[in-house]
Amino acid sequence: MRLALLLLLIPQLAFAGGLADRLEQRFGTGEIRPGVRRWTEPELKVLEASLASLEPKELRALRGVDIVRQGLSPRPFGAGLYKVDRRGARILIYDRAFRGPGKGSSRKPNRTIVHEVGHAISHKPVRDAQRKARRDVNAANAAVDAYNAQVRRTNAAARRFNRSQKASDRKTVDRERRKLRPLGERKDALMKVAQASNRTTRQLHRRHRSPTPRGGLLKEYRQQLRGKRGPTPYGRTSLQESFAESFSLHHCDPSALKKKLPRVAEWFRARGHVD
């Protein structure tokens, strides 16, 4: 009997995995993958409806962002979480996201999923800066390695000349030394670029976490609030959650957003968050 059940489950899991691959290709997301839980076909259909409700410019924020199916949230009432760490950016979807009236429907977007996409949108400038900083640091490190390798070659040539005192070996030393200057200049220039990129990343990160940002998307959103805090109790806990809740309502219940925050609703409708 166990063997029969196993044989029935295998085609369903294979189909769900194939659907996940198709969603990645269609919407340009990172990897849609299992975590503690496996995605079921109905849940992937809910994810599909949620992603299909987004505009192309909104979907750009999901490039390189994995969407992971988790189990029970470690937080009370947690249904989803946008997370960024050394392993990259990902949206964690917990069991609670699919529980409750209408949450498992494949005919309309899921508020939890869209809410977490809102976080990915507001955080995208920070992720972009982090990617650039990583590229710049890697380039600077490569230039340092190239410079150090040339230093070793120059020192080796100098040791040979010290032993031999041959004119030919002296010419080799001079030739190797001449190579150091351009490599050193390139190293110094790339290190300055990397340091500037790291500073920019830190500044953007601080701005994103600030309740009163001095620039960027969340500053524009805050201006639309006109002193109000958010459309829901959870949205009133921080500016970041306020944006994510408003974005979720914009796609899932626009009439509710218009009733609670008409200026914000018009700003989203006019694509102020992506233009």
RATAPE-V450746 format. One record per pair of residues at least 24 apart in sequence whose C-alpha atoms are under 7 Angstrom apart, sorted by sequence separation. I is the first residue (numbers start at 0). GAP is how many residues later the second one is. D is the distance in Angstrom with one decimal. If there is no record, write none. Layout:
BEGIN
i gap d
I GAP D
I GAP D
END
This chain:
BEGIN
i gap d
15 24 6.1
19 24 6.9
64 24 5.0
65 24 4.4
66 24 4.7
67 24 4.9
68 24 5.0
69 24 4.9
70 24 5.4
15 25 5.0
22 25 6.8
64 25 4.9
65 25 6.2
66 25 6.1
67 25 6.1
68 25 6.3
90 25 6.6
230 26 6.8
210 27 7.0
210 28 5.8
230 29 5.9
38 30 6.1
149 30 6.5
230 30 6.6
37 31 6.3
26 32 6.8
29 32 6.6
36 32 5.6
79 32 6.1
28 33 4.9
29 33 5.6
34 33 5.7
35 33 6.8
36 33 5.2
78 33 6.5
146 33 6.8
28 34 4.8
29 34 4.3
31 34 5.7
32 34 6.4
33 34 5.5
34 34 5.2
35 34 4.8
36 34 5.6
81 34 5.6
27 35 5.9
28 35 6.1
29 35 4.5
30 35 4.6
31 35 4.7
32 35 5.1
33 35 5.0
34 35 5.0
35 35 5.5
80 35 6.4
28 36 6.1
29 36 4.3
30 36 6.3
31 36 6.0
32 36 6.6
79 36 6.7
146 36 5.5
28 37 6.8
29 37 6.9
81 37 6.5
146 37 6.1
223 39 5.8
224 39 6.4
223 40 5.4
142 43 6.8
143 43 5.6
142 44 5.0
139 47 6.2
139 50 4.9
138 51 6.9
139 51 5.2
139 54 6.7
52 56 6.5
216 56 6.6
48 57 5.7
135 57 6.6
136 57 5.0
45 58 6.4
48 58 6.3
49 58 6.7
61 58 6.8
135 58 4.8
45 59 6.1
48 59 5.8
49 59 3.8
60 59 5.8
45 60 4.3
48 60 5.2
49 60 5.6
60 60 5.1
42 61 7.0
44 61 5.3
132 61 6.2
45 63 6.9
49 63 6.8
57 63 6.9
60 63 5.9
45 64 6.7
49 64 6.5
132 64 4.9
131 65 7.0
132 65 5.7
129 71 5.9
128 72 5.3
125 75 6.3
125 78 5.7
125 79 5.9
121 95 6.5
121 96 6.9
117 125 7.0
118 125 5.7
117 126 4.5
115 128 6.8
114 129 5.0
117 129 5.8
114 130 5.8
114 132 6.5
114 133 4.8
113 134 5.2
110 137 5.6
110 141 6.3
108 143 6.1
52 198 6.9
57 216 6.8
56 217 6.3
END
